[in-house]
Amino acid sequence: MAITLDHFTLPARDNNASARFVAELLGVDYHGLDHRGFALVAINPEFTLIYTPIEPDNKTHLAFHVDARTLDHAIAKLKAWGEAYGSDPRDPYNLRDDHPYGGRGIFFHDPNGHFFELITKRGPV
C-alpha cells in the first residue's frame, strides 16, 4: 500500500475563521465545527485539513498542487476580499502568480497566519 497523507492539523486561535477562509478560497465544503470544536475541511476525499482551537506557537507552511481553474478561483477570491498574495515566498505581496519553479502559483496567509501556497506545477522533490 502506498503511504498517503490522511489529515494535517493546524493550531488556530480562531479555527472556524481559518477553515471558512480556506474552504471558500479552494471551493470545497466546510460544515462548521465538529462536536470536539475542531474545524474540518475536506480538501479532497483522501485528505482533510483540521484546524484545532489551540493558540499557535509558530506558523506552518502548506502547499497544494491545484489546477489552473482552482488557482484562478483562489486569486479572484483573494482580490475580492482585499487579501494580499504573491508569487514568491520572499515577496508574498507582489500580486503576481508566476511561480519560481515554473507554472503558476501564489503564496498567502490564512486568518491565523499560516502560510499557504497553491501551485499548478509540482516543485522540486
Phi, psi and chi 1 to 4 in degrees:
 res  aa     phi    psi   chi1   chi2   chi3   chi4
   1 MET       -  137.2  178.9  175.8  111.3      -
   2 ALA   -72.8  146.7      -      -      -      -
   3 ILE   -86.8  126.3  -62.9  171.5      -      -
   4 THR  -129.8  157.7   59.8      -      -      -
   5 LEU   -83.6  123.4 -174.0   61.7      -      -
   6 ASP   -87.2  -49.1  178.6   77.3      -      -
   7 HIS  -153.3  162.8   67.8  -86.0      -      -
   8 PHE  -136.8  134.9 -167.8   86.1      -      -
   9 THR  -110.2  130.8  -57.5      -      -      -
  10 LEU  -117.7  132.7  -69.7  173.0      -      -
  11 PRO   -73.4  145.4   25.4  -30.4      -      -
  12 ALA  -153.6  129.8      -      -      -      -
  13 ARG   -63.4  -36.6  136.0 -177.6    4.3   88.1
  14 ASP  -126.2   83.6 -174.6  -15.0      -      -
  15 ASN   -65.7  -33.6   57.2  -26.3      -      -
  16 ASN   -64.2  -42.9 -161.8   42.2      -      -
  17 ALA   -62.6  -45.0      -      -      -      -
  18 SER   -66.4  -41.1  -78.3      -      -      -
  19 ALA   -62.6  -45.2      -      -      -      -
  20 ARG   -60.9  -44.1  -80.7 -165.7  -40.8  -92.2
  21 PHE   -58.3  -53.6  176.1   88.4      -      -
  22 VAL   -66.2  -42.7  168.5      -      -      -
  23 ALA   -61.8  -47.0      -      -      -      -
  24 GLU   -67.6  -39.0 -170.3  165.6  -18.8      -
  25 LEU   -61.4  -41.9 -168.5   71.3      -      -
  26 LEU   -89.5   -6.5  -63.5  177.8      -      -
  27 GLY    72.1   34.4      -      -      -      -
  28 VAL  -116.6  166.6  -61.6      -      -      -
  29 ASP   -81.0  145.3  -70.0  -27.8      -      -
  30 TYR  -139.0  128.1  169.6   59.5      -      -
  31 HIS  -111.6   20.0  -58.8  -71.8      -      -
  32 GLY    91.0 -176.6      -      -      -      -
  33 LEU   -71.5  143.8  -58.0  176.8      -      -
  34 ASP   -83.6 -176.7   72.7    2.3      -      -
  35 HIS   -64.4  -16.3   69.2  -78.3      -      -
  36 ARG   -96.6   -3.6  -59.5  165.8  -62.0  166.8
  37 GLY    88.2   11.3      -      -      -      -
  38 PHE   -87.5  146.5  -66.6  169.7      -      -
  39 ALA  -106.0  108.8      -      -      -      -
  40 LEU  -102.4  125.9  -74.4   70.1      -      -
  41 VAL  -117.0  112.4 -179.2      -      -      -
  42 ALA   -78.4   99.0      -      -      -      -
  43 ILE   -67.6  -41.4  -58.6  -62.6      -      -
  44 ASN  -156.1  176.8   61.2   47.7      -      -
  45 PRO   -60.9  -19.6  -24.9   34.3      -      -
  46 GLU  -103.6  -11.0  -68.4   82.1   34.1      -
  47 PHE  -137.2  129.7  176.6   67.3      -      -
  48 THR  -121.0  132.7  -57.7      -      -      -
  49 LEU   -96.3  126.2 -180.0   60.4      -      -
  50 ILE  -117.9  121.6  -58.3  170.8      -      -
  51 TYR   -96.3  127.7  -77.6   98.5      -      -
  52 THR  -112.5  141.6 -175.2      -      -      -
  53 PRO   -76.8   71.1   29.1  -33.3      -      -
  54 ILE  -130.4  135.7  -61.5  170.9      -      -
  55 GLU   -60.5  121.7 -175.9   69.4   28.9      -
  56 PRO   -70.3  133.8   11.1  -11.8      -      -
  57 ASP   -83.1  -30.9  -70.9  -27.1      -      -
  58 ASN  -147.5  172.7   54.8   27.0      -      -
  59 LYS  -101.7  148.2  -52.9  -55.9  179.2 -152.9
  60 THR  -114.2  150.4  -59.1      -      -      -
  61 HIS  -109.8  129.4  170.9   68.9      -      -
  62 LEU  -127.7  136.0  -71.1  171.2      -      -
  63 ALA  -119.8  133.4      -      -      -      -
  64 PHE  -116.7  131.4  -69.3  103.2      -      -
  65 HIS   -82.8  120.2 -177.6 -128.9      -      -
  66 VAL  -130.0  164.9  -60.3      -      -      -
  67 ASP   -85.0  169.4   58.9   22.6      -      -
  68 ALA   -61.9  -35.9      -      -      -      -
  69 ARG   -63.4  -43.5 -178.3  177.0  169.6 -164.4
  70 THR   -65.0  -40.5  -58.7      -      -      -
  71 LEU   -63.5  -45.5 -177.9   64.9      -      -
  72 ASP   -60.3  -41.2  -69.8  -21.5      -      -
  73 HIS   -60.5  -45.9  172.6   85.2      -      -
  74 ALA   -63.8  -43.6      -      -      -      -
  75 ILE   -62.8  -43.0  -70.1  171.3      -      -
  76 ALA   -61.4  -41.8      -      -      -      -
  77 LYS   -64.2  -47.4  -73.8  -73.4 -175.4 -176.3
  78 LEU   -59.3  -43.0  -70.6  168.6      -      -
  79 LYS   -62.3  -45.6  -74.7 -179.6  179.8  177.9
  80 ALA   -61.9  -34.7      -      -      -      -
  81 TRP   -84.3   -7.4  -64.2  -22.8      -      -
  82 GLY    72.3   25.7      -      -      -      -
  83 GLU   -92.6  142.3  -65.0  -74.3  -21.0      -
  84 ALA   -79.0  151.2      -      -      -      -
  85 TYR  -154.9  165.7   66.3   89.7      -      -
  86 GLY  -161.7  169.2      -      -      -      -
  87 SER   -90.8   -5.5   62.3      -      -      -
  88 ASP  -139.0  137.0 -168.5  -62.9      -      -
  89 PRO   -62.6  -23.7   21.0  -30.1      -      -
  90 ARG   -83.5  -12.8  -65.1  164.0  -62.3 -175.5
  91 ASP  -142.6   67.4 -172.0    8.0      -      -
  92 PRO   -78.1   12.1   30.0  -35.0      -      -
  93 TYR  -124.6   18.1  -50.9  112.4      -      -
  94 ASN   -83.3   -1.5   64.5   19.7      -      -
  95 LEU    58.8   30.2  -57.5  177.9      -      -
  96 ARG  -115.4  163.6  -64.8  178.0   13.0 -152.9
  97 ASP  -129.5   19.0   68.9   -1.4      -      -
  98 ASP   -86.4  100.8   54.5  -39.0      -      -
  99 HIS   -75.7  144.6 -162.6  -85.8      -      -
 100 PRO   -59.9  -27.8  -17.8   25.1      -      -
 101 TYR   -92.1   11.6  -66.5  134.3      -      -
 102 GLY    95.0  171.2      -      -      -      -
 103 GLY    66.5 -160.6      -      -      -      -
 104 ARG  -116.0  152.4  -65.1  172.4   56.4 -142.7
 105 GLY  -174.3  157.6      -      -      -      -
 106 ILE  -138.9  157.1   60.1  171.3      -      -
 107 PHE  -119.2  144.5  -65.1   84.3      -      -
 108 PHE  -161.6  164.9   58.4   91.9      -      -
 109 HIS  -106.9  143.0  -67.9   90.7      -      -
 110 ASP   -83.2  174.8   77.7   -4.7      -      -
 111 PRO   -60.0  -17.5  -29.0   37.8      -      -
 112 ASN  -102.2    8.6  -75.9  -80.5      -      -
 113 GLY    91.0    0.5      -      -      -      -
 114 HIS   -69.0  146.2  -64.4  -66.9      -      -
 115 PHE  -102.8  110.5 -162.1   44.3      -      -
 116 PHE  -101.9  155.6  -77.8   78.0      -      -
 117 GLU  -138.0  134.1  179.4  179.9    9.0      -
 118 LEU  -118.3  127.1  -57.0  179.5      -      -
 119 ILE  -131.5  144.7   53.5  175.2      -      -
 120 THR   -95.6  -12.5   59.8      -      -      -
 121 LYS  -129.8  129.2  179.0 -179.0  176.2 -170.9
 122 ARG   -60.3  143.1  -67.4 -166.0 -175.9  -87.4
 123 GLY   -79.2 -176.7      -      -      -      -
 124 PRO   -67.6  147.1   25.9  -32.8      -      -
 125 VAL  -100.0      -  176.2      -      -      -
